[in-house]
Amino acid sequence: MVAVATGTPGLVWAFVAVWVLTLVFLTRLLLRWSRRHLTGDERPRPDQGEIR
């Protein structure tokens, strides 16, 4: 980690900010996916439509 090793506060805070935003995004994505699959509220895919 060059930013952490140099001790430059701006680079450290930028790294932390990007890391936190990534964790928040992944957590929200995981929660959305798990709610959809655990409640059975999954939207049908276009290729799984009824055959008439």
C-alpha positions as a LaTeX table, in Angstrom:
\begin{tabular}{lrrr}
\hline
Residue & $x$ (\AA) & $y$ (\AA) & $z$ (\AA) \\
\hline
Met1 & 0.00 & 0.00 & 0.00 \\
Val2 & 1.87 & 3.01 & $-1.24$ \\
Ala3 & $-0.69$ & 5.48 & 0.15 \\
Val4 & $-0.50$ & 4.05 & 3.64 \\
Ala5 & 3.27 & 3.59 & 3.56 \\
Thr6 & 3.99 & 7.21 & 2.59 \\
Gly7 & 1.76 & 8.61 & 5.30 \\
Thr8 & 0.21 & 11.23 & 3.02 \\
Pro9 & $-3.09$ & 12.07 & 4.73 \\
Gly10 & $-4.95$ & 12.87 & 1.50 \\
Leu11 & $-4.10$ & 9.56 & $-0.10$ \\
Val12 & $-4.93$ & 7.64 & 3.06 \\
Trp13 & $-8.35$ & 9.30 & 3.37 \\
Ala14 & $-9.08$ & 8.75 & $-0.32$ \\
Phe15 & $-8.23$ & 5.07 & 0.04 \\
Val16 & $-10.41$ & 4.76 & 3.15 \\
Ala17 & $-13.31$ & 6.55 & 1.45 \\
Val18 & $-13.21$ & 4.29 & $-1.61$ \\
Trp19 & $-12.92$ & 1.19 & 0.60 \\
Val20 & $-15.91$ & 2.22 & 2.75 \\
Leu21 & $-18.03$ & 3.05 & $-0.29$ \\
Thr22 & $-17.19$ & $-0.35$ & $-1.78$ \\
Leu23 & $-18.19$ & $-2.13$ & 1.43 \\
Val24 & $-21.46$ & $-0.19$ & 1.63 \\
Phe25 & $-22.27$ & $-0.98$ & $-2.00$ \\
Leu26 & $-21.52$ & $-4.69$ & $-1.60$ \\
Thr27 & $-23.52$ & $-4.88$ & 1.64 \\
Arg28 & $-26.56$ & $-3.28$ & 0.00 \\
Leu29 & $-26.22$ & $-5.59$ & $-2.99$ \\
Leu30 & $-26.03$ & $-8.64$ & $-0.71$ \\
Leu31 & $-29.05$ & $-7.52$ & 1.32 \\
Arg32 & $-31.11$ & $-6.90$ & $-1.81$ \\
Trp33 & $-30.17$ & $-10.28$ & $-3.25$ \\
Ser34 & $-30.84$ & $-12.18$ & $-0.02$ \\
Arg35 & $-34.22$ & $-10.51$ & 0.57 \\
Arg36 & $-35.31$ & $-11.30$ & $-2.96$ \\
His37 & $-34.28$ & $-14.94$ & $-2.75$ \\
Leu38 & $-35.37$ & $-15.65$ & 0.82 \\
Thr39 & $-38.86$ & $-14.17$ & 0.40 \\
Gly40 & $-39.44$ & $-15.74$ & $-3.02$ \\
Asp41 & $-40.07$ & $-12.29$ & $-4.46$ \\
Glu42 & $-37.90$ & $-12.94$ & $-7.48$ \\
Arg43 & $-39.00$ & $-11.33$ & $-10.70$ \\
Pro44 & $-39.43$ & $-13.77$ & $-13.59$ \\
Arg45 & $-36.83$ & $-13.56$ & $-16.30$ \\
Pro46 & $-37.87$ & $-12.83$ & $-19.87$ \\
Asp47 & $-36.73$ & $-16.30$ & $-21.01$ \\
Gln48 & $-38.88$ & $-17.99$ & $-18.32$ \\
Gly49 & $-42.19$ & $-16.63$ & $-19.54$ \\
Glu50 & $-45.26$ & $-18.74$ & $-20.17$ \\
Ile51 & $-45.28$ & $-20.71$ & $-23.41$ \\
Arg52 & $-48.53$ & $-20.21$ & $-25.31$ \\
\hline
\end{tabular}
